[in-house]
């Protein structure tokens, strides 16, 4: 079984406990040699982030500072142009050993839009996908049919090949960055959803208010 580098991208605007708890569950499933957290630069399919690049990086770094093998990679922020996952993976392919395995971690919503991503078939050549599935959520069979040769339930097979897709049901965390920002703007409780260091940082810098 090859070692795998995990890749988890997102806006992280802000990073919250739903993100961290999900990643820790996945780390229990796969013993990554390295897990890269990649904040998007200029996202191709989302609105502009509210927190600045520097602020999002700071929140990520303070959240994951004490976690072994989890690294914050600013590759897409430093690019200063629209972020495409396929381009990031192509860069990583050149930076690691030729047979390095990459696990691209994504949420279910992202997977349901995966065929709209730039060169999505090339992404499957460069990595395998771990899709964080919501408990009891049924995915449309017609959509899944196009991936019937990619989907597996065998974690060892997944880790020994690229182009594979595995679904992993996580504990349910009813948290989203959007809800947190709305709570801050409306002066409602939000602190339970964030690490205390992030709460302090948001308050000190009046972010999202």
N, C-alpha and C positions, 0 to 999 in steps of 0.2 A: 504494500500500500504506500503510494507516494505521499510525501508531506504536501500540504496545501497552504497557499497564501490566501487568506480571506480578504475580500474587498467589499466594503460597505459604504456606499455613497449616499449623499443626501444634502438637503439644505441645512439641517440642524439649526433651525431658526425659531426657538433655541433647541439645544440638546436636552432631552428629558429622560426621566426614569424608564419610560417605555422603551426607549432606544437601548439604554444600558442593560436592562433586565433581559431584553430579547437577545442581545449579543452574548450575554453570559450564558443563557440557555443553549445557544448555538455552539459556544465554546465547549460546553459539556458534551455535545454531540461529536464535534470535530476538533481534534487537537491541532489547531493551526500552528505552523511554524512562525507565522506572523499574521496579524489581523490589522489591515489598513483601514482607517476611517478617513474618508475623502469628502470634505465639504465641497460642494459644487462652486464653480466660479460664476460664470454667466450661464444659468440653466437654459437648456434648449426648449423645455416644455413646461416651465413654471414661471410664475411672476417673479419679479425681482425680490430679493430677500430684504427684510426690514432692518435687521442688524447688519453692521458692516462686516466685511471679510475679516478684519482684525478682531472684531468682537466675537464672531462665531468661532474663529480659531482659538481665541483665549478661553472661551467656555468649554470647548472640546478638550483643550490641553489640561485645564484644571479638573475636568471630570475623569479623565483617563490616566492621569499622571501616575497613579499607583498601581495600575493594572499591567501585569507582565505580558509582553508580546503584543500589546495593542499600541499601534503607532498612528499618530495623526499625520497625514500626508497632504500638503497644500498644493499638490501638482496641478489641480484644475484652477485653483485661485491664482496661482502664479502664471498660468497661461494667458489670462486677461482677454480671453475670447470665449465664444460659446463652448460649453463643456459637452463633449460626446464621449460616452463610455467606451466605445470602440477605439477611439484614439488613445485614451488612457491605458487600455489593455495592450494596445500595440507598443506603447512606450515601455510598459512593464515587461513585455515579452523580450525586449532587447536588453533589459537590465538584469534578468535572472538567467539561471541555467536553462539550456534548451528544452528540457523535459519538465520544467516547473509546472505544477498544477495550480490553477487559480479557481477559487470558488467565489462567484459573484453573488452576494447576498442582496435580496430585494424583497419588498413587501408585495402583497397580493395585488394591490392596485397597480403597482408598476408592472408586474407580470402581465396583467390583463391588457396593458398598452404596449407590451414588449415588441409586437410586430410593427409598431410605428417608429421604433428607435432606428437611428442611423445604422445601416449595415448590421441588422440584428443577427443575420445568419453568420456573419463573421465573428460576432461576439460569442456565439456558440462554438466556433472553432477555437477560440482563444481561452474559453473558460467553461465551467459548468455552473448551473444556476441553483442556488438554494432559495426557495420561495417560502417566505414566512406566511403560513396560512392561518386564517381565522378559524377558530373552532366552529364546527358545524356549518361552514360555508360551502355551498356546492358551486363549483366552477362549470360554466357552460361547456357541454360535451363537444359541441361543434368547434369551439375555440381550441379545446385540448386535442382534438383529433389531429391537427397539423403537427403536434409535438409527440405523437404516439411512439415514435422511435427514439425519442430523447428521454422520456419520463422513466424513472426507475425508483424502486423503494430500497434498493441494495446500496448501502452507504459505501461499502468497499468498492463496488463497481463504479459508483459515482466518483470516488476519489482516485480511481485509476484511469479515468477517461475524461476528456473534454467533450462538450456537446451534450452532457447529461443534465437532467432537471430532476430535482428531488423536492418534495413538499414537506414542510415541517410545521406541525401544529404547535403554536406557542401558547403559553398561558395568556389569558385575555387581559390586556392593559388598555383601559378606556382612557387613553391619553393621546392628545395630538398637539403639535406645536401651535396650530391655529386656535384651538380652544384655550391654550395657555395665554396666548397673546390677547385674546378677547377678554379673558379674566383679568389680566393686568390693566387693560384699558378701562374696564368697568369697575375696577377696584374690588374685585372678588378674590376669594382665596385661590391661590395657585401654588403656594409654596410646597405643598405635599408632593407635587409632581416633579420637582427639581432638586438636585443636590444643593445643600446649603451654600456651598461656595458659589454656585451659579446664581442663586437667589441674591446673595450679597453683591455679586458683580452687577446684576441687573439693576438693583436699587441704587448702588453707588454711581452708576452711569446713566440712570434714568432711561433705560432702553425699553422700547415698546410702549412708552407712556405718551 
